[in-house]
Amino acid sequence: MDQLKLTKLIAITLLVFCFASCSKNSKNNTNYERISDFNLDWNFYLSEEDTQFSEVDEDAWKKVQLPHDWAVENEFDSTLVYNANATGYLPSQGYGFYKKTFKKGYDKNKVTYVLFDGVYNNSEVFINGVKLGFHPYGYSPFYYDISKYLNKNGEDNTLVVKIDHSRYADSRWYTGAGIYRNVKLITANKLHIPVWGTFVTTPKVTSEKAMVNIEVSVKNSFSSEEEVVVSTAIFDANDYEEAIVETKLTIGKNSQESINQMVDVIKPKLWSIDTPSLYKAVTSILKDGVEIDSYTTVFGIRDINFDPNKGFFLNGESLKIKGVCIHHDGGLVGSAVPKGVWKRRLKILKEGGCNAVRISHNPASNELLDLCDEMGILVQDELFDEWDNPKDKRFNQNEKSVDYITRGYGEHFQEKAASDVHNVIVSHRNHPSIIQWSIGNEIEWTYPRNAAATGFFNNMSWNGNYFWSESPYSIDEIKQQLATLPKGKYDIGETAQKLSKLVKNLDTSRPITANCILPSASHLSGYADALDIVGYSYRRVLYDYGHKNYPDKPIMGTENLGQYHEWKAVLERPFIAGMFIWTGFDYMGEIRDPWPVRVQPSGLLNTAGFPKGSYHMMKTLWNDEPHIHFATQNIEKSLNKINKQGEIVAKNPEKWKNALWEWQDVNEHWNYNKGEMISVELYSNCDEIELFLNNQSLGLKTLSDFEDHIYKWGVPFTDGKLVAKGKKDGIEITSEIITAKKAMKIEISSEEKVLKGNNKDVAHIIVQLTDDNGNPVKTDDKEITFEIVGNAKLLGVDNGWKKSIQKFQTNKNTTHKGKTLLIIQAMGEVGEIEVVASAKGLPSSSIKIEIN
């Protein structure tokens, strides 16, 4: 590397061992015990007015544990409709103060950093009264060196974080407010590997051998030149050493140098969606034979490639990206999402066949990325939702609002974008799950010239032509428009090039993309020139147009509808790598329906993580295993009718081809009035299904008979049991629904049986009302009261219904379709937790969970 030639370092590779039979290595520790969890024992105060933390009375502070979101603690407020429907009706306006006292003495031979993975937003950080800096972006990680400010007299140190969230409508979705991601305290020798100081890549990968490159930064904060040995050992998931490399380094005083180390791993265990094998690179700094610093980097060995004609390849094998977009809130926990909540959500998505997530429209937390690494889920990590020009937070199209509360990150983009891009990329780039960097989301409409150039955007209908029509202007006409329309202060192509260059200066191992809402203009404005892959936002109608006119540019869907027609378009085109459905889960914000709708209900699952019909549809498309799901509805309310021949048919046979975000109105029960004609839909990938009502066959049908991929029967209702017997590739499966009687029991279950007493682990407690026979009751609802006995705290309750405005952080919740969710979190002690659920007129039910 040219950089190395210009430095004073003497880098001589001494030794590389690649072991065919591996052995344990005692140096495999975890970051040299230099990282401390800094999430416990904080104090919090929320002020309506701007003030200073020194003016807050001691009695006004309350104890909190990080991560913390103060907004999710509030009641839904209908009076905020106009100003906060974009963020979900939860009040979050104010100035939040977080304070922590801790013991850490000044040491002339050590450095101490405080690392924040995310603070929303406009944060100022102080240590012992000294301001360390201002960080406006709510989604990028940042850190401060607090070494020289630590008390030298043995007194406690005081760290204060002030958050200005007076601009509470500054986003188009729920942001939360507070220190909502993890905080760590890092202490190391003055001669050390700095924060985010390693970068591991795998430039050559085969099943026989992988070349692993480790770029290591070394920082010397001493006022003398130092000679050290930098040693990196590679360990597999079982902690067996695969290879080791050592490099001598002479580093000048008060300087930082980088070296590259290269090793081969023989017969590597490749990271993939089915076998997400991980390795560790343990890098040590040795002075005079003594280890003075150690830094662990988790990475994966894998190869990715996007081909403009053949799509996406992982480790040389073709793979369709079956993705969903997710926002950063976790439903009832708001934006302070415990790892266990993310784990459950990702698990449900993966069970549905999903293999990728797009983190929209902001960078992910490192904890979420860790899970994607561990679980084998591909990631598109997105940087920004707005660039030079602001977006309208209320109406989600043209910038119309100019008032104080809607000013967002666009206010800081010119000054802060470069540093935020740097922090995100260097802190995330070791995650093997990340396969794309997205530099922006639907940016085009904030540049009027680009929006006008298609002759389309300002005249589109959200229910029609935008989704199904090409631009009314030809390529030559769009070029002419771009050449003659007046430019604004900023040019979209120039800004895209700047961002692309910033990313590639830090990482060239992954392609750059963006979610383009006007790709016909973006291909010509210079925007697409900055992208390795052009992402199309709801523009499947342009897939063939894009491939024909720009054959050397890979394209794919980066925001898509959760409908069969979207996936069909991908399957029929090998050159389309895949798609990302909007969205995996319902999320708070971007509300388009009247109060009390509190969410954008486009998710495959609701906010409680309970699946909808669209989830089951995609599961049948994305999985090879046979699956059958029942959906029923009164024929008049359904999309179907009974024709003159007595057959069930679609009222509009073409409607499925233009279905939008929200799934059709269907039920999951068999409870209707006697004789009422019911539309029975089965979402299945079975080749054939025979339906039975009370053991009487209603006929055998084949999937090939249904263009919309939905089996249909018209069934006059009678009490009893509907049974579907399906067959796929010779494998037989059965699914059934039963008429339920009156709710008589509370069935309580936990998805987690044992928790660790670590102040982190969570349990998802699900309540389902049942009749006397244990059949789920989905047509009756009760208010459930939860009692928690033992060392755990209640994080919240939620039934997932889009119109539920019940407070999250309470022990009471009314079921929806007979069901609701409670999440509890273990504290720091071992023992047993009992959760008791009760409802008026029903016997209580309980469950016990062990804490160890």
N, C-alpha and C positions, 0 to 999 in steps of 0.2 A: 504493500500500500504506500502511496506517496506520502501520506501523513507520517508514516513510520520513518521514512527516509529523512524527514525534516526534523525529527526529534533527536534528543540526546541519548535516548535509550539504547542499550545494547541487548538485543533480543536474540538469544541463542537457544534453540531447542535442544535440550539435553537428552530427553528420554521419552519415548512413546512405547507403552506396552499395551498390546491388544491380546486379551486372554481368551483362549478357546474354552478353557474351563476356569470359571471366575472364582474369586475368593473374596471374603469379607475384608473391608478396609475400615479401620477404626476412625479414619478422618471424616467418615460420612455422618456429620452432625447437621443440625438445622441452624444455619446462619450464626453459628458460633455463640449462641445464646445472646446475640446482640440486639434482637428485636423483642420488644415488650409490647404486649397488648395494652393499649392506652384507653380502653373504652369504658372502664369502670370508674365510679366515684367522681362523677361530674355534678356540678350544680348548674341550674338553669333559671333564667329570668326572662320574661317577655314583657316588653314595654310598648305601649301604644305610641309614645313620643320618642324622638331621638334624644338620647341621653348618654352619659358616660358610665362605665361599670363601677367607677368609684363612688357614684352617687346612689347606687342601689343598696338599700338596707339589707343587712345580713339575714334578717328574718324573712325577706322576700324571695330568697333563693329556694328552689326545690331540688331534691336529689333526682338525678336521671342517669340512665345507662345509655351509652352510645352503641350503635347508631340510634339517632333520635329524630323524629319528625313531629314538630309541634302542631302542624296543621291537622293531622289525622286524628288528633285528640278531640277535635271540635265537633259540634253539631252541624249537620247540613242546614244551610241558611238560604231560604227562598228569596230573601231580600237582596241577595247578591246576584240575581239572575243575569242582569245585563253585564255586570262587570266581571263576574267570576264563573259564568257558564262554561267558559273555555277551560277553566281549571277544576271544575267539578263541585262548585257550591260549598266547598269547605273553607272557612275563613283562615287566612294565613298572614294577613297584613300585620306588620310590626317589626320591632327591632329585638332580635333574640340575643341573649348573652349566655355563653357557656364558660364556666370557670372550673379549673381543677388545680388543686394544690398537690405537690408531689415532692418526694425527696430525691434529689440528684445533685450531688456536689460538683463543683467545678474541678476538673482534672486537667492539668496542663498537657498531659500526654494523650488525651482522648477528645473525640468530637461527639456531639449529640445532636440528632435531628428529630424534629417532629413531623410526621408524614400524615397528610390528610388524603384519603382516597376520593372524597367528594363532600363539598359543603354548599348547600343552596341557600343563598348565594350572596354576592357582594360582601365577602368576609374580610374582616381585619383581624389580625392575630397579634397578641401582646404577650410578652414574657417579662414578668417582674416589672411591669409598667412601661416597658420599651416596645414600641410598635415594630413588628417584623415585616409587615407588608400588607398589601391589599390584593385580593383575588376575586374577580367578579364572576367568572364562569362557574356555574354550578355543577358541571359534570367532569371537569378535568382534575386529576390529582395534582398535589403540590406539596412542597415541604420547605421547612426553614431550618437553618443551622442555628441552634440556640446555645451553642457551647459557651461562648464568652459572656452570655447574660446569666448563666447559672450562679446562684449565690455561693460565695466563697467562705461564708461564715457558719455553714451548717444549717442555716434556716431553710424552711420549705420554700419551694418555688411556686409561683402562681402563673398559670397559663390562662389567658382569657381570649375567647373568640367572640367577636361582635358580628352579627349578621343583619344586614339591612334588607328586609323584605317588604319595604313600604310599597314597592311596585308589584303588587300581588297578582296582577293579571298580565304578567310579563311573558307568558307562554301560551301555546295553543292546547296544552294538556296539563294534567295535574303534575306539579313539580314537587310538592311538599316543601318544607322549610326547616332548616336546621343542619346539624352535623349528621347527615343521614347515611354516611358510609363510614367504614372503619378508620380508626386513628391508631398509629403505631409510634412508639418511641424507639429510636435506633441509636445505639451507643457503640462506638468502634475506636480502635487505635487511630491516632492521627495519620498513620500510614495505612490506608485502607482502600477497599473497593467502595466507591460512593453509591448513593441511592440509585437504583436502576443502572448499575455499573457493568452489567454483562449483556451480551447479545449472542445467542446461540442459533446458528443456522445449519441447515443440512443441504449444501449445494449439490451433492451427488448422492442419490439413493437408489439402491437395488435391493433385492431380497437377500443377496449374498454379502453386500458390504455397503456401509453408509459413511460418507465423509462428513465429519462434524467439525464446524468452525466455531471457535469460542473467541469472541472479541471481549477483552477485559480492559476496563479502565482502572487505573490505579492513581489514587490521590495522595500526595505527600504534603501534609500541612505543617511539617516541621521546618525549621529555618536552617536545615542542613541537607546536603545531598545524601541519599540513602541507597544502599545496595541490598536487593532482596531477590528471592526466588518466588516466582508465581507458579503455583502448582494446581492443575485442574485434573480431577479424577471424575470419570463417568461411571455412574451406577445405574443399574436397571431397577425395576420396581421392587425386586426382592433384596435390594441393597448389596448386590454383588458387583464388584468392580469390573468394568468392561475394558477400560483404557485409562492411561494417565499420561500427562505431558507436563514438563517443567521448563520454565524459561527464566534465565537470568535477566534482571532489569536494574539499571542504574537510573534513578529518577532525581531530578533537581529539586532544590528547596522550593516550597510553596508552589508546586506545579502539579499538573495532572497529565498522564500519558496513557496511551492505549496500545495494546499488543494484540496480535492474533495468534491463537493456538489451534492446531489442526490435529485431529485424531481420526482413526478409522474404527468403526464398530462392526465387528464381524457378525453376520447373520442377525441383523437388527430386528427387533420386534417393532413393526411399523405401526404408527398411530393411524387409526381409521375409525369410522363410525361404529363398527362392530367390535373392534379390539383396540380401544384407546390406550395403547401402551405408552407409559411415560418413563422418562429417564431423568436423572439428576446430574447436573454438573456442579461438583463441589470445588470451588476455587479457594485456595489458601495462599496467604502471603507469609513467607517464612524469612525471618531475619536471623542470621547466625544459627540456622537450624531450628529456630523456635517459631512456632505458628503464632502470628500476632493478629491475624484477621482471617475470617472464613465467610464465604458467601455462597449460598445454594441457589441454583437456577434450575427450575423444573422446565423440561422441554419435551418435545416429541419428535420422532424421526418420521417424516412423511414427505411426499412429493405431490405438488398440485400443478395443474395446467388447465388453462381455458383455451379451447380451440375454436376459431370463428366458424368452423363447419361441423364440428363434432361435439361441441359442448364441453362439459367439465370432466376432468380426470383426476382421481385421487389414487396415488401410488400406481399409476399406469392403467387403472381400470375406470371405464366410463361410469359416471354416477350422476343421476339427475338430482338436483338440489330441490328438496322438498321442504321449503322453509316457511316460517311465519315471522311476522314483525312483532316485537314486543316493546311496550313502554317500560319505564323503570319502576312503576308502582307495583306493589304486590297485593292490591286489593285492600283488605282491612288493616294491613300494617302500614299503608301509605308507601312512602319512598324509603323508609328505614326497614329494608327487607332482610330478615335473617337468612342465612345460607340454607337452612332447612326448608324455608318456604320456597326459595328458588329451586331447590332440589326436587321437591314434590311437583312443582309446575313443569319443570323440564322432563321429569319422568312421565307425566301424563302425556305431554306432547310427543315424546319418543314412542310411547306405547301406541300412539295414533299414527305412527309412521313418519313423523316429522324428523328430519335429520339436520336442520339448520335453523338458526335464528338471526334475524336482522335487528340490531340494537337501535331502535328508532326513537328519536332522531338525535341521538347523543351518545357519547362513549359509555361503555358498560363499566360496572364496578369490576375490580380485579377478582373479587370473590365469585361473581357470576361467571367470569371467564374461567376461573379455576374449575368450576363445576362442568362447564362445557368441555374443558380438557379431559376431565375425569370420566365424563359420561359419553364422549364421542359425539359431540354436536358441533357442526360447522357454524362459524360466526362471520357475519358482516358487521364490522365495527364502524359506526358512523360518527363523524366529527361534529357537524353543525346543521342546524335547521335554517339559519339565516346568515348571510354574509354582509356585504356592504350596505344593503338596504333592508330596513325592517319589514317583517311580515305583520299583517293585521291579525291580532290575536282573537278578535271577536267574530269576524265574518269569514276568515280563512280564505280570502281571495286577494282583493286589492287592499293596499294600505290606506285605511280610512281614519284610523284613530291617531290622534296626536297628543293625547293626554298623558299625564305623568305615569299612571299605574301600568300602562301597557309597554313601557320602554323596556326592552330586553337586551340580549347579548349584542345585538347590532350596535348598541351604543359604544361597545368596547372592541368590536371586531378589528378595527384598523390597528389599534395599539397592542392588543393581546392575542390575536389569532396565532401568530408565529410561536409564542411561548406555550400556548395551550396545545397546539399541534405537537410540539416537541414533547411535552409532558405525557400526552396520551400515547404517542407512538413508542417512546422509549420505555414506558411502564407496561405496555401491553404486548410488545413485539415478540416476547418469548412464548406466548401462548400458541400452541400448535392448532388450536381450534379456529383461530382467525385465518380466514382464507381471502378476505377482501378488506381493504380500507375504503370506506365511502366518505368523500369529502363534502357531500351536501345532499340535502333533501328538497326536491321540488323548489329549487331556487329561482327558476326562470320567471315566475310571475312577479318577482320583486324588481325585475329589470324591464320596464315598459316596452322598450324596443323589441325585446325577444318575445314578449307576450303578444305584441301586435303583429309580428312578422308572419305568423301562420295564417292570419285572417280568420282565426278560429277561436282562440282562447277567450276573448271577451264576448263571444257570441254563443258559448257552449251551454248545454243543458246538462246538469248533473245526472239526469235520468236518461239521457239519450246520446246525442251525437258525439260527445267527448269520448265515450267508451267504444263506440261502434263505427265511427267514421274517420277516414283519413283527413288530413288537413285540406281545406278547400284550395290552398295554393300549391302550385307545383314547386319542385326544387328551384327552378330558375326564378320563379316569382318570390320565393322566400329569400333567395340570394339578393334579389333586387330590393326587397323590403329592408333587409339588413344593411344594404349599402346606402340606402337613402334616408331611412328613419333617423331622427336625431339621437345621438348617443347621450346617455346620462353622464353623471360625474364619474361613474365606474363602469367598466366593461366586464361582462360575465366571463368571457374567454380569458381575459388577462388575469382576473382573480382566480379562476380555476387553475391556470398555469402556475400561479404563485403557490397555491395550496398543494398542487401535485408535486412541485419541486421540493417544498418543505417536507412532504412525506417521504419522497424518494431519497432525499439526503440522509434519511434515517433508516429506511428499509426498502430494499428493492426485491425482497423475497416474495412479496405478495402484489397482486394487481390492484390498481386504483379504479374505483367506480363512483357513480353517483346516481341518485334516483331522479330521473329526468321526466318531468311532467309534460314537456314539449319536445320530445326527441327530434321531431322533424325540423325544428329550429336549432336545437342543440348540436346536431350533426354539422351545422353550417356556421354557427356563431363563434366557433373556436372552443366552445365548452367541451364537446366530445373529443377534441384533439388532446385535451389534458387527461383523458381517461383511457385506461387500458381496456375496460369493459363498460359499455353503455347500458345503464339500467333503465328499463321502461316502466313508467308508473301508470298502471291501468291502461296500457296501450298495446295489448296483445294484437289488436287489429293492424298494428304496424310491424309485426315481426317479419313478415315476408318483405315488406317495403324496405325495412332497415337492412336485411340480409342481402337483398338484391342491389341496393344502391351503395352500400358500404360493406362489401363482402370481406374485407380484411379486419373488420372491427367486431369482436365478440359482443353479443347482446344477450340480455336475459330479462326476465320480469323481476323487478325489485319491489314492486308494490302491486298486489293482485287481489282479486276478489276470491273469497272462499267458496268457490262454486266449481262444479264439474267442468263447465265450458272453459274455464281458465286452464285447468290441468290438461284437458284434451288438446288445447292449442300447443302446450309444451310437448306432450307426448308425440304429437304428429310432426314435430320439427327437431331433428337431431341437433341442429345448430343452436337451439335454445338450451342453455345450461340448466335452467330450472326457474323457480319463482319463490317469492316471499308473500304469503297471504297477509292481508290486513284484516284482522290481527289474530294472534294466538289467543289472547284473553281480552275480554271487555276491559276497558280502562277508563279512568275518570278524566273528564274533559272532552273538548271538541263536541259539545252537546248540541244536537240539532233538533231535538224534540222538546216539547214544553215540560216544565216542572210537573211531576217530580222525577222524570228521567234524569239520572245522575251520572250516566256513563255513555260512552260511545259503544253501542251494542253490536259491534262488528266481529267480535271474537268467536273463535271456535268453541271457547269455554267462557263461562261467566266469571265474575270477579272472585267467586269462591272456588273456582277451578272445577265446576261441575260442567260436563260436556253438553253441547247442544247438538242439534241435528247435523249441522255443518261439520262438526268434529267427526261424527260417525261416517258421513259421506267421504271425507278426506281419508279416514282410516281405511275405508274399502278400496280407495284408489292408491294409497301409499304403502299398503301392506300386502304381502303374498298370502299370509294366513287367512283362512276364511273367517268372515265376520258377518253377522246379521244384527240389525238394530230396528226395532219397531217404532213407528211414528203413526199416530192416529189423529183424525179430526172429523168433525161434522162435515158432511159433503158440501154443504152450502158455504162453509167457512174455508174450505180447502181450495187448492188449485185445480181440483179435478171435478168431474161430473159423470153421471151415468147417461150414456147415449141411448138412442132409440133401440139399439140391439141389446141393451142391458149390460153393456160393457163399460168399465171405468176408463175414462180417457181424460187427458188434460183439457181444461177449458180453453187454454191458448197453447197449442202444441209448440209454438216458438218461444214461449216465455222463458223457458229454462236457459235459452241461449243468451239472454240478456239479464239474467238475475244479478242483483247487485250485492251489497254488503250483508244485509241481515237475512237470515234463513227464514223460510216460510213458517207461518204460524201453525205448529203442530204440537201434539201432546204425546206423552209417553205412558199413557194409562189406557185401560179398557173399562171405563166407567161412563156409560151414556144412558139415554132413555131407551126403553125396549122398543125395538122396531126401527129406531133411528138409523138412517143410512150413513155409514161411516166409511171414510176414505182411509184405507190401511196402506201405509207406505213402508216398504222395507228397504233400508240402505244396506247393500250387500255386494260383495264381490263373488258370490257363489254363481256358478254357471246355471244352476236351476234351483228353484225353491218350490216346495209344496206347502200350502197353508192349510191348517186344520182349525176348526172351531168346535170345541168339545168332542174331539175325536172324529169329526166329520170333515172329509176333505173338501176344500174349496177350490181345488184345482192346482195343477202343476204349471209353473211358468218359467221361462228362461230369460236370462239377463239380456240376451241379444234382441228380445222383443221390445226393449225399452230404450229409446234413443237418449233419454235423459239420465240413464243409469239408475233409475228408481223403480223397483217392483211396486205394482199397484193392484189392490183388490177393493171392490166395493162390497161391504159386508153389513147386512142389517144387524143391529146390535142385539145381542142377548147375553145375559150373564154367563161367565165361565172362563174358559182358557183358550187363548189363541196360541197356536204352536206353529212355528216355521221350521221346516226340515230342509236344509240346504246341502248342496254337494258342490265341491270345488276340487278339480283335479283328482277326483276319486275319494276325497276326504269328506265325511259327512259331519255336519254340526246341526245343533238344535237351539232355538231361542224361543222364549215364550213370555207372554204377559197375561196376568190373571185379574179378573174383576176383584177389586178390594172392597171390603166392607168398611164400617165406621172405624175411625182411628181409636185404638184401645191401648196401644203400647208405645213406648219410646225405645227405639233400638239405638244404642250408642256404641260407637266403635272408634278405634284410634288407628291411624295408619302407621304410627310408631309405637312400639311396645316397650322400649327401653331408651332412656335419655341419659346423657352425661350431665353431671352437675357442674357445668362449665359456664353458666350464665349466657349460653348461646343456643343450645339445642331446643327444638320446638316439637310439639306434638299437634297433629291435626285431628281434632275430635269431630266426628260427623254424627249428627242426629237424624234419624229417619223415622217418621211416624209409620206404624204398621197396624194392621187389624189383628184380631185374635189369633189368626192363623199365620201371622208373620209376613203377610203380603204387604209390600210397600203401599202406603196410602198417599196418592199424589193429587187428590182433589179436596183435601182438607188441610187447614193450617192451625197451629197452636203457638201461643207464646211460650217459649222455653226459658226457664231460669236455670242458670248454671251455678253450681257451688264447687269451688276448688278447695280441697283439703290437702295441705302439704306444702312443700317448698317449691312453689311455682307461681308465676304471675300470668294474669290474663293479658294477652296481646289484643284480642278483639273477637268480634262475632260478625258474621255476614251470611245471608242466605243466597247472595249472588244475583237476586232479581234486579233488573235495571231500574225499577221504580222504588226500590227499598231505600228509604232515607232514615232508617234507624241508625242511631249512633253506633260506631264501631266499638269503641272502648267502653263496653258495659257488659254486664253478665246476663242480659235479657235480649232475646231475639225471636221474632215471629218467623216460623218456617215459611218457605215458598215451595210449593209442590211437595209439601210434607218434609222438607229437608233444610238443614242449616249447618254452618261450620263454626267451630270454636277453635282458636289457636292459643295454646299456652306455651310458656317458655320456662325451662328449668332454671333454677337459681344455682347458687354455689355450694349446695349441700347434698349429700346422698340421702336416700330414703325412699318413701313411697308417696305417690300422688294419687288421690282419688278425685274423680270428676263426677259429680252427681247432676243429672238433668231431670227437671220436673216440669210438669204442666198441669194446669187446673183440670181436674176430673180424670187424670191418668196416673197410674202408679209411676213413681220415679224409677230411674235406671242409672246405673253407675258403671264406671270402668276404672281400673287401677293401672298405673304406669310406674315402672321402677326407675329410680334415679341412681346411677352408680358413678 
